[in-house]
Amino acid sequence: MRLIITLIFFFSWANSYSQYKPNKATLKWYFPKNAGLDFSGDTVKFLNGSQIGMSESCSSLSDSDGNILFYTDGIKLWNKFNNIVKNSNNIGFGFGNTLNTSSQGAILLKHPDNDSLVFLFCSDYQGRSGGLTYSIINIHANNDSAEVIEKKVKLTNEINEPITAVNHQNGRDIWIVCHGFKNDYLQAFLLTKYGVTKCPVSTQIGTLHTGQFGSGTSAQVGMKFSPNGKYIVTEQRAQWRNEVFRFNQENGLFYDTVYSKEVDLCAFTSFSPNNKLLYFVYVDTGLVQMEIETGKRFFIYKPPLLQNQSLVEIQLGPDGKIYGVIDQSRDILVINKPDVPGIGCDIQLKKNILSAGLGGYQALPNFNQSYFYTPSSDYQYEMNCYNNTISFKAYDTINATGYSWNIYKPNGNLEASYSNKQINHAFADTGIYNVVFVADNGSMKDTVIKSIRLYNKISKNFIGKDTIYAHNAMINQTLKAPTKNIHCYQWQDNSGFSTFTADTTGTYVCKITTAAFCEVWDTIVIRRCINSLLEPSIYRSHDTLFTYHQQADSFVWFRNNTPYRISKTPFIKLTDTGTYRVEAAKKYHCNRSSINWAVNKLSLTSLQLSDFNIKIYPNPSNETVFINADRNYLLQITDISGKVILKQDNPVQISLPKGVYFFIFEVDGYRVAEKVVIF
């Protein structure tokens, strides 16, 4: 306990920031009026090539080397060659064929686990019925010119216009968030390695978004995450209100209204890199900086600085500065030190950056805001819900040479410690665990603490086993998925209940998304059996029950109508008295049962051939056996599998190939068996 208390004290400070490390996915910006910015060099430069005309929405995405992959206006999608991607026309919601009026209504996101795929999310404008959709782009299709392979998959009904995104706490998956139309619900969808989890996490929080100025204005709001994902800001223009909520990156829920205030008309926002300050663009009063936790505000410029022109959009850049475009101007507004409170943030205009003749800007690219989160150390993790094992992968920017992990419950009980950069841990219990990672370069230590909740393990066969019904039996089977700690269900017909009634043959599939957002599938096949097996016979020799059947590949033995044993061989050794029967079984066939056989005593009452003066000799034999009997009998011979070889009255001599056989004699109303070996 003393060790853990020390750890908690030592690790209570937040992890530090090293020199700002840009995510190369954000190095190239393409935005409306054929404009662009290039952040790949020492200075920001104008970027040629953008095909985006007028639009209130745009997003761009670069590869791991900083080269452009795709950009979009929310109607069309362009590739690295500035050509329209195959099958991408009408990929979003245009006002006509050339204009997207859905503010912040498109965002490009990389697949969490497949470098060949990119997702594009789009929203319909002014709260219309298109809602939120996504499309999937294959980067390498069409001779590396890309192709949209799945298009406009609908996720919601009417929503407000903006979409924003941030990483899950695990550092791999991505939350995509929108706000319901004319209600007070924030909805968070998760993009995982399996694709989009189509059942959102919904949080009722904040101001009810109404349509007092008409449906269009009601939907025209703004929304953005802080880089670390701990906060989200929403702007409701119909009610002139800004609100900041906290966000749980593990479970997708919003909570704790940090800030809510009626303000002048607010158009756009951006958080500072250190997540402590928030910048608002107020159309009438200028640019305001606010301390998030205190609500203290600073007016850091007023419209005269821009000669009464409008600042229409601001966005954090890959260099840690905030950039804004100005309507009808080639100039760019830059906040050079956005982490500094007050006028020390150093706001300035960079003159004539954009091309001559441009203007009328309405948007800057919409990004996953986690691209701008650059701590000195962090870790990703991936959970296996079948066995509650998590693999952890750490990274740092401090050139660490030492690593340590401590995994413990909040009550202080240490469960495990490790000293590798990558670890794999099987958790001994459910509940909340704190996972502490420390990177050490000899002169400084950087620490990351995350709380992770473990739930009950999930069985791989959670809806049961394949079922075979009798040839003419009515099918009425209730399939049940787990109900504890499950986020949502999806059956093969897209229904979302924990149970499903199967009333016909076929394949039934259920996908469950657990409370930990593991996605687990199970499949069950229901079919009718082939009604073609013959009834098996049953007989006894000494303390062994035998059966024979030419078609069966296994046998199910019952004692007193209770399943007793399943065997591949056609006999069982008797150890108890009772009433026995056997079912012949074969895959996809109906089981067929024998008549009952009563076993009242063991050993002493067992009949033998000598009781009927029948003799088999020699046994074992090298080919031929002889039978000596003083009465009539019927002989049936089977091989070891139960296959009938011969059935004949009163033979006195039998020649057989090498093997093990059963000679079954029916004599005087009795049946007696003897094993014969031919070698």
C-alpha positions in Angstrom: 0.0 0.0 0.0 2.9 2.4 0.8 4.3 1.8 -2.7 1.0 2.7 -4.4 0.5 5.9 -2.3 4.0 7.0 -3.3 3.2 6.3 -7.0 0.0 8.3 -6.8 1.8 11.3 -5.2 4.7 11.1 -7.7 2.5 10.7 -10.8 -0.1 13.4 -9.8 1.4 16.0 -12.1 0.3 16.1 -15.8 2.6 15.0 -18.6 4.7 17.7 -20.1 5.0 19.0 -23.7 8.2 18.8 -25.6 8.9 20.8 -28.8 5.7 20.9 -30.8 5.7 17.9 -33.2 3.2 18.4 -36.0 1.1 15.5 -37.2 1.9 15.3 -40.9 -1.8 14.5 -41.7 -2.4 18.3 -41.3 0.5 19.7 -43.3 -1.5 20.6 -46.4 -4.7 22.6 -46.2 -7.1 23.0 -49.1 -10.1 25.2 -48.6 -12.7 27.2 -50.6 -12.1 29.7 -53.4 -9.3 27.5 -54.7 -7.1 28.4 -51.8 -4.6 26.4 -49.8 -1.8 26.6 -47.2 1.4 24.5 -47.0 2.9 24.0 -43.6 5.7 21.6 -44.7 8.5 24.2 -44.8 9.9 26.7 -42.3 7.2 29.2 -43.2 3.6 28.9 -44.2 3.1 29.3 -48.0 0.2 29.5 -50.4 -0.6 26.1 -51.8 -1.8 25.9 -55.4 -4.1 23.3 -56.9 -7.3 23.4 -54.8 -10.4 22.7 -56.9 -12.8 23.8 -54.1 -15.0 26.7 -55.2 -17.6 28.3 -52.9 -18.4 26.1 -49.9 -19.1 26.4 -46.2 -17.4 23.1 -45.6 -14.1 21.4 -46.4 -11.6 18.9 -45.1 -8.1 17.7 -46.3 -5.9 14.9 -45.3 -2.2 14.2 -46.0 -0.2 10.9 -45.8 2.6 10.0 -43.3 5.1 12.0 -45.4 2.9 15.1 -45.5 1.8 14.8 -49.1 -1.9 15.4 -49.8 -4.1 12.3 -50.0 -7.6 13.8 -50.4 -9.5 17.0 -50.0 -13.3 17.6 -50.2 -15.9 20.4 -50.2 -18.5 18.0 -48.8 -19.9 17.4 -52.3 -17.0 16.0 -54.3 -13.7 14.4 -53.3 -10.4 15.1 -55.0 -7.2 13.0 -54.9 -3.5 13.9 -54.8 -3.6 14.6 -58.6 -6.4 17.2 -58.0 -8.7 14.9 -59.9 -12.2 13.9 -58.8 -12.0 10.4 -57.1 -13.9 7.7 -58.9 -17.5 7.3 -57.7 -17.3 10.4 -55.4 -19.7 12.7 -57.2 -22.6 13.7 -54.9 -20.7 12.1 -52.0 -22.3 14.6 -49.6 -25.2 17.1 -49.7 -25.0 20.0 -52.1 -27.1 23.1 -52.4 -27.5 22.5 -56.1 -24.4 20.9 -57.7 -21.6 23.2 -56.7 -22.2 24.7 -53.3 -22.2 23.0 -49.8 -23.8 25.2 -47.2 -23.4 22.8 -44.3 -21.0 24.6 -42.0 -18.2 22.3 -40.8 -20.1 19.5 -42.5 -17.4 17.2 -43.8 -14.4 15.5 -42.2 -11.8 13.0 -43.6 -10.5 10.4 -41.2 -7.9 7.7 -41.6 -9.0 4.1 -40.8 -7.6 3.2 -37.4 -6.1 -0.1 -38.6 -5.9 -0.1 -42.4 -3.5 2.3 -44.2 -5.4 1.7 -47.5 -8.8 3.1 -46.3 -10.0 6.6 -45.5 -13.5 7.5 -44.2 -15.4 10.7 -45.2 -18.3 11.9 -42.9 -20.8 14.4 -44.3 -23.8 16.2 -42.8 -26.9 17.5 -44.6 -27.4 21.3 -44.5 -30.0 23.2 -42.4 -31.2 20.2 -40.4 -32.5 18.3 -43.5 -33.3 14.6 -43.6 -30.0 13.4 -45.0 -28.5 13.5 -41.5 -25.0 12.2 -41.0 -23.5 9.8 -43.5 -20.1 8.2 -44.2 -18.3 6.9 -47.3 -15.2 4.7 -47.5 -12.3 5.4 -49.9 -9.7 2.9 -51.1 -6.5 4.9 -51.5 -4.8 2.4 -53.9 -7.8 1.5 -56.1 -8.0 2.8 -59.7 -4.3 2.8 -60.2 -3.6 4.7 -57.0 -6.1 7.4 -58.0 -8.5 6.0 -55.4 -12.1 5.0 -55.5 -15.1 5.4 -53.2 -16.0 1.8 -52.4 -19.0 2.5 -50.1 -21.0 5.6 -50.4 -23.3 7.7 -48.2 -24.1 5.1 -45.5 -26.7 6.8 -43.3 -26.1 7.0 -39.6 -28.8 9.5 -38.3 -31.8 11.5 -39.2 -31.8 15.3 -39.0 -28.8 16.8 -37.2 -27.2 20.2 -36.9 -24.6 21.0 -39.5 -21.1 20.6 -37.8 -19.1 17.4 -37.4 -16.1 17.2 -35.1 -13.8 14.3 -34.2 -11.2 13.3 -31.6 -9.4 10.0 -30.7 -10.7 7.5 -28.2 -8.7 7.3 -25.0 -7.0 4.1 -26.4 -5.3 6.3 -29.0 -6.5 4.1 -31.9 -10.2 4.5 -32.4 -11.9 7.8 -33.3 -15.0 9.5 -31.9 -17.2 11.3 -34.5 -19.6 13.7 -32.8 -22.7 15.6 -34.1 -25.6 17.4 -32.4 -29.2 16.4 -32.8 -31.5 18.9 -34.7 -33.9 20.9 -32.5 -33.0 18.9 -29.3 -30.3 18.8 -26.6 -28.5 15.5 -27.5 -24.9 15.1 -28.5 -24.3 11.9 -30.4 -20.9 10.2 -30.5 -20.1 7.4 -33.1 -16.9 5.4 -32.8 -14.7 4.4 -35.8 -12.8 1.3 -34.9 -10.7 -1.3 -36.9 -14.0 -3.0 -37.7 -15.6 0.2 -39.2 -18.2 2.5 -37.8 -20.2 1.5 -34.7 -23.6 2.5 -35.9 -25.3 2.8 -32.5 -24.1 6.1 -31.0 -23.5 7.1 -27.4 -26.1 9.8 -26.8 -25.8 12.4 -24.1 -28.6 14.8 -23.1 -26.8 18.0 -22.0 -26.8 21.8 -22.3 -29.2 24.2 -24.0 -32.1 22.9 -26.0 -31.4 23.8 -29.6 -34.6 25.4 -30.9 -35.6 26.8 -34.3 -36.8 30.3 -33.2 -35.1 31.8 -36.3 -36.2 29.1 -38.7 -34.8 25.6 -39.3 -31.8 26.9 -41.2 -30.4 29.1 -38.5 -31.2 26.5 -35.8 -28.9 24.0 -37.5 -26.1 26.5 -38.3 -24.0 26.0 -35.2 -20.3 25.4 -34.5 -18.6 22.6 -32.6 -15.0 21.6 -31.9 -13.0 19.4 -29.6 -9.9 20.4 -27.7 -6.7 18.7 -28.9 -6.5 16.5 -25.8 -10.2 15.5 -26.2 -11.2 16.6 -22.7 -13.5 19.5 -23.8 -15.9 20.2 -26.5 -17.3 23.7 -27.4 -20.7 24.2 -29.1 -22.1 27.4 -30.5 -25.8 27.8 -30.9 -26.5 30.7 -33.1 -30.2 30.7 -32.8 -29.9 31.4 -29.1 -26.5 33.1 -29.2 -25.1 30.8 -26.6 -21.7 29.2 -26.2 -21.2 26.1 -24.1 -18.2 24.0 -23.1 -18.7 20.4 -21.8 -16.2 17.8 -20.5 -15.9 14.6 -22.5 -15.1 11.1 -21.4 -12.9 9.7 -24.2 -13.3 6.1 -22.9 -17.1 5.8 -22.9 -18.2 8.7 -25.3 -20.3 10.5 -22.7 -20.4 14.3 -22.2 -20.7 15.7 -18.7 -20.2 18.8 -16.5 -21.1 22.1 -18.2 -17.9 24.0 -17.7 -19.1 27.2 -19.4 -22.5 28.4 -20.7 -23.1 32.0 -21.7 -25.2 34.1 -23.9 -22.9 36.0 -26.2 -22.9 38.1 -29.4 -23.2 36.1 -32.5 -20.3 33.6 -32.4 -19.2 32.1 -35.7 -16.1 29.9 -35.0 -13.8 28.7 -32.3 -10.4 27.1 -31.7 -8.7 25.7 -28.6 -5.1 26.5 -27.7 -2.5 23.6 -28.0 -2.3 23.3 -24.2 -6.1 23.0 -23.9 -6.4 25.8 -21.4 -7.6 28.6 -23.6 -10.5 28.9 -26.0 -10.7 31.5 -28.8 -14.1 32.7 -30.1 -14.8 34.6 -33.3 -17.6 37.1 -32.5 -18.9 38.6 -35.7 -19.7 41.9 -34.2 -17.2 42.3 -31.4 -14.0 40.6 -32.6 -11.8 37.8 -31.3 -12.2 36.7 -27.7 -9.8 34.5 -25.7 -11.3 32.7 -22.7 -9.7 30.7 -19.8 -11.7 27.5 -19.9 -11.9 26.6 -16.3 -12.5 30.2 -15.0 -14.5 31.7 -17.8 -12.3 34.8 -17.7 -12.4 36.5 -21.2 -10.0 38.8 -23.0 -10.9 40.8 -26.2 -7.6 40.4 -28.1 -8.7 42.3 -31.1 -11.6 44.3 -32.4 -12.9 44.8 -36.0 -10.8 47.9 -36.7 -7.7 45.8 -36.8 -9.1 44.2 -40.0 -10.5 47.4 -41.4 -14.0 46.2 -40.5 -13.6 43.0 -42.5 -14.9 39.8 -41.1 -12.8 37.0 -39.6 -14.8 34.0 -40.8 -12.9 30.9 -39.5 -10.0 30.0 -37.2 -8.2 26.7 -36.9 -5.2 25.4 -34.9 -2.3 24.6 -37.2 0.3 21.9 -37.3 2.9 24.4 -36.0 1.0 25.1 -32.8 -0.3 28.5 -34.0 -3.9 29.4 -34.7 -4.8 30.7 -38.2 -7.8 32.6 -39.5 -9.0 33.6 -42.9 -10.6 37.0 -43.5 -13.5 37.6 -45.9 -12.4 39.4 -49.1 -8.7 39.6 -48.1 -5.4 37.9 -49.1 -4.2 38.4 -45.5 -4.2 35.7 -42.8 -4.6 36.3 -39.1 -2.1 34.4 -37.0 -2.1 33.9 -33.2 1.6 33.1 -32.7 1.5 32.1 -29.0 -2.0 30.8 -28.4 -1.1 29.2 -25.1 -0.3 32.7 -23.5 -3.2 34.4 -21.8 -4.2 37.9 -22.8 -2.5 40.1 -25.4 0.7 38.1 -24.9 -0.7 35.6 -27.3 0.8 37.8 -30.0 -1.8 38.3 -32.7 -0.7 39.6 -36.1 -1.7 39.8 -39.8 0.4 38.0 -42.4 0.0 40.1 -45.5 -0.8 38.8 -49.0 -0.4 35.1 -48.3 -3.3 34.0 -50.4 -3.5 34.5 -54.2 -4.7 37.7 -55.6 -8.4 37.8 -56.6 -9.4 35.3 -53.9 -11.9 36.1 -51.2 -15.3 35.3 -49.8 -13.9 32.5 -47.6 -16.3 30.5 -45.6 -14.3 27.6 -44.1 -10.9 26.1 -43.2 -10.3 22.4 -43.2 -12.0 20.3 -40.6 -9.6 17.9 -38.9 -9.5 15.2 -36.2 -8.5 17.5 -33.4 -6.2 14.8 -31.9 -3.8 15.5 -34.8 -2.9 18.6 -32.8 -2.3 16.8 -29.5 1.5 16.3 -29.1 2.4 15.3 -25.5 6.0 14.3 -24.7 4.7 10.7 -24.0 1.6 8.8 -24.4 0.4 5.2 -25.1 -2.1 3.4 -27.2 -3.9 0.2 -26.2 -6.1 -2.5 -27.7 -8.5 -4.6 -25.7 -9.4 -8.3 -26.2 -12.9 -8.8 -24.8 -12.7 -12.6 -25.0 -10.0 -12.8 -22.3 -9.7 -9.3 -20.9 -6.2 -8.9 -22.1 -4.9 -5.5 -23.2 -1.8 -4.8 -25.4 -0.1 -1.5 -24.7 2.2 0.4 -27.0 4.0 3.6 -25.7 5.7 6.4 -27.6 7.6 9.5 -26.6 9.4 12.6 -27.9 12.0 12.9 -25.2 14.3 10.1 -26.4 13.5 8.0 -23.4 15.8 5.1 -22.5 13.8 3.7 -19.6 10.2 2.7 -19.3 8.0 1.6 -16.5 4.4 0.5 -16.0 2.3 0.1 -12.9 -1.2 -1.4 -13.1 -3.4 -1.1 -10.0 -6.9 -0.7 -8.7 -7.9 2.7 -7.3 -8.0 1.0 -3.8 -4.2 0.9 -4.1 -3.6 -2.8 -4.8 -0.8 -3.2 -7.3 -1.5 -5.9 -9.8 1.5 -5.8 -12.1 4.7 -3.8 -13.0 6.6 -3.9 -16.3 9.7 -2.3 -17.7 9.3 -2.6 -21.5 8.0 -0.1 -24.0 5.3 -2.5 -25.2 3.5 -4.8 -22.8 0.6 -7.3 -22.9 -1.4 -7.7 -19.6 -4.2 -10.1 -18.7 -6.3 -8.4 -16.1 -7.2 -10.5 -13.1 -10.5 -8.8 -12.3 -13.2 -6.5 -13.7 -13.8 -2.9 -12.7 -11.6 0.2 -12.9 -7.8 0.0 -13.2 -5.3 2.8 -13.3 -2.5 2.2 -15.8 0.5 4.4 -15.2 3.3 4.7 -17.8 6.6 6.6 -17.2 9.1 7.5 -19.8 12.6 8.3 -18.5 15.5 9.8 -20.5 17.9 10.2 -17.5 17.3 13.8 -16.9 13.5 14.0 -16.9 10.5 11.7 -16.4 7.2 12.0 -18.2 4.1 10.3 -16.9 0.7 9.3 -18.4 -2.1 7.9 -16.3 -5.3 6.5 -17.8 -8.2 4.8 -16.1 -9.6 1.8 -17.9 -12.7 -0.1 -17.0 -12.8 -3.9 -17.5 -16.1 -5.7 -18.0 -17.0 -9.4 -17.9 -15.4 -11.6 -20.6 -17.5 -12.4 -23.7 -18.0 -15.9 -24.8 -17.1 -16.5 -28.5 -20.3 -18.6 -28.9 -22.6 -16.3 -27.1 -25.8 -17.1 -29.0 -25.4 -20.9 -28.8 -24.6 -23.8 -31.0 -25.8 -24.8 -34.5 -29.2 -26.5 -34.2 -30.7 -29.3 -36.4 -34.5 -29.7 -36.3 -36.4 -32.9 -37.3 -37.6 -33.1 -40.8 -41.1 -31.9 -40.1 -40.7 -30.1 -36.8 -41.8 -26.5 -36.3 -38.9 -24.1 -35.9 -39.4 -21.6 -33.0 -36.1 -20.8 -31.3 -35.3 -17.7 -29.3 -31.7 -16.7 -29.8 -30.3 -14.7 -26.8 -27.3 -12.4 -26.7 -25.7 -11.3 -23.4 -27.4 -8.4 -21.7 -24.9 -7.3 -19.1 -22.6 -4.4 -20.0 -23.6 -4.3 -23.7 -23.9 -1.1 -25.6 -25.9 -2.3 -28.5 -26.9 -5.2 -30.7 -27.1 -5.7 -34.5 -28.7 -8.9 -36.0 -28.6 -9.9 -39.6 -31.7 -7.9 -40.4 -30.3 -4.8 -38.6 -32.7 -5.2 -35.6 -31.2 -4.1 -32.3 -32.6 -6.2 -29.5 -30.9 -8.6 -27.2 -33.1 -11.5 -28.5 -34.1 -12.7 -31.9 -36.8 -15.3 -32.8 -35.7 -17.8 -35.4 -38.7 -19.3 -37.2 -37.0 -20.7 -40.3 -33.8 -22.4 -41.4 -30.9 -20.3 -42.2 -27.8 -18.5 -40.9 -28.3 -16.0 -38.0 -25.7 -13.4 -37.1 -25.4 -11.1 -34.1 -22.9 -8.4 -33.5 -22.7 -7.0 -30.0 -20.8 -3.9 -29.1 -19.8 -4.1 -25.4 -19.7 -1.2 -23.0 -15.9 -1.3 -23.6 -16.7 -0.9 -27.4 -15.3 -4.3 -28.3 -17.3 -5.6 -31.3 -17.9 -9.3 -31.2 -19.7 -11.5 -33.7 -21.4 -14.9 -33.4 -23.2 -17.0 -36.0 -25.6 -19.9 -35.6 -26.9 -22.1 -38.3 -30.4 -23.6 -38.1 -31.2 -26.4 -40.5 -33.5 -29.4 -40.9 -32.0 -32.9 -40.7 -31.9 -35.4 -43.6 -34.5 -38.0 -42.5 -32.7 -41.0 -43.9 -31.1 -43.0 -41.1 -32.3 -46.5 -40.3 -33.3 -47.7 -36.8 -30.2 -49.2 -35.1 -30.3 -52.6 -33.4 -29.0 -53.1 -29.9 -27.7 -56.4 -28.2 -25.7 -57.5 -25.3 -22.7 -59.7 -24.8 -21.4 -60.2 -21.3 -21.2 -56.7 -19.8 -21.0 -54.9 -23.1 -23.9 -53.4 -25.1 -23.4 -53.4 -28.9 -25.1 -51.7 -31.8 -24.6 -51.7 -35.5 -25.5 -49.3 -38.2 -24.1 -48.9 -41.7 -24.7 -45.1 -42.0 -24.0 -43.6 -38.5 -20.7 -41.9 -37.7 -21.4 -41.6 -34.0 -23.7 -43.1 -31.3 -25.5 -41.4 -28.5 -26.2 -43.8 -25.6 -29.0 -43.1 -23.1 -29.6 -44.7 -19.7 -33.1 -44.2 -18.2 -33.8 -41.7 -21.0 -30.9 -39.5 -19.9 -27.8 -38.9 -22.2 -25.2 -41.3 -20.9 -22.3 -41.4 -23.4 -21.4 -40.3 -26.9 -19.0 -42.6 -28.8 -17.6 -43.2 -32.2 -17.5 -47.0 -31.6 -20.7 -49.1 -31.6 -20.4 -50.4 -28.1 -20.2 -49.3 -24.4 -19.2 -51.2 -21.3 -21.9 -51.7 -18.8 -21.3 -50.5 -15.2 -24.9 -49.8 -14.1 -28.2 -51.5 -14.4 -31.1 -49.6 -16.1 -32.9 -49.2 -19.3 -30.6 -48.4 -22.2 -31.1 -47.3 -25.8 -28.9 -45.8 -28.5 -29.3 -43.2 -31.1 -27.5 -43.5 -34.4 -26.1 -40.1 -35.4 -24.6 -38.5 -38.6 -23.9 -34.9 -39.5 -26.9 -33.1 -40.9 -29.1 -36.2 -40.4 -31.9 -36.9 -38.0 -30.8 -39.1 -35.1 -32.6 -42.5 -35.1 -33.2 -44.4 -31.8 -33.2 -48.1 -31.1 -35.7 -49.9 -28.9 -35.1 -50.0 -25.1 -32.9 -52.7 -23.7 -33.3 -53.6 -20.0 -30.2 -54.4 -18.0 -31.4 -55.9 -14.7 -28.2 -57.6 -13.5 -24.5 -57.5 -14.4 -22.0 -60.3 -15.0 -23.7 -63.3 -13.5 -26.7 -63.3 -15.8 -24.8 -62.6 -19.0 -25.5 -65.2 -21.7 -22.6 -66.9 -23.5 -22.4 -69.1 -26.6 -21.6 -72.1 -24.4 -25.0 -71.7 -22.8 -26.4 -72.8 -26.2 -23.7 -75.3 -27.0 -22.3 -73.2 -29.8 -18.6 -73.1 -30.4 -16.5 -70.9 -32.6 -12.9 -72.1 -33.4 -10.2 -71.2 -33.9 -10.4 -67.7 -32.4 -8.2 -65.9 -33.3 -7.9 -67.4 -36.8 -5.6 -66.6 -39.8 -8.6 -66.8 -42.3 -11.3 -69.3 -41.6 -13.4 -70.0 -38.6 -15.7 -72.9 -38.0 -19.0 -73.1 -36.1 -20.3 -76.1 -34.2 -23.9 -76.0 -33.0 -26.6 -78.5 -32.2 -29.5 -76.2 -33.0 -30.6 -73.7 -35.6 -29.4 -70.1 -35.4 -29.2 -66.9 -37.5 -25.7 -65.4 -37.8 -25.1 -61.8 -38.4 -21.5 -60.6 -38.8 -20.4 -56.9 -38.5 -17.1 -55.2 -38.6 -15.7 -53.0 -35.8 -17.6 -50.0 -37.1 -20.9 -51.8 -37.0 -21.2 -52.4 -40.8 -23.0 -55.6 -41.6 -20.8 -58.0 -43.5 -23.0 -61.2 -43.6 -26.4 -62.3 -42.5 -27.0 -66.1 -43.0 -28.8 -69.1 -41.4 -26.7 -71.9 -39.9 -23.3 -71.4 -41.6 -20.6 -73.8 -40.4 -17.6 -72.2 -42.0 -16.7 -68.6 -42.6 -13.7 -67.1 -44.4 -12.9 -63.4 -43.7 -10.1 -60.9 -44.4 -7.9 -59.6 -41.6 -9.8 -57.6 -39.0 -12.0 -57.6 -35.9 -15.6 -58.8 -36.2 -18.6 -59.3 -34.1 -20.5 -62.6 -34.6 -24.1 -62.1 -33.5 -26.1 -65.3 -33.0 -29.9 -65.2 -32.8 -30.9 -68.5 -31.2 -34.0 -69.7 -29.3 -35.2 -66.0 -29.1 -31.9 -64.8 -27.6 -29.2 -62.7 -29.1 -25.5 -63.5 -28.1 -22.4 -61.8 -29.6 -18.8 -63.0 -29.7 -15.8 -61.0 -30.9 -13.7 -62.8 -33.5 -10.2 -61.8 -34.6 -8.8 -62.7 -38.1 -5.0 -62.1 -38.3 
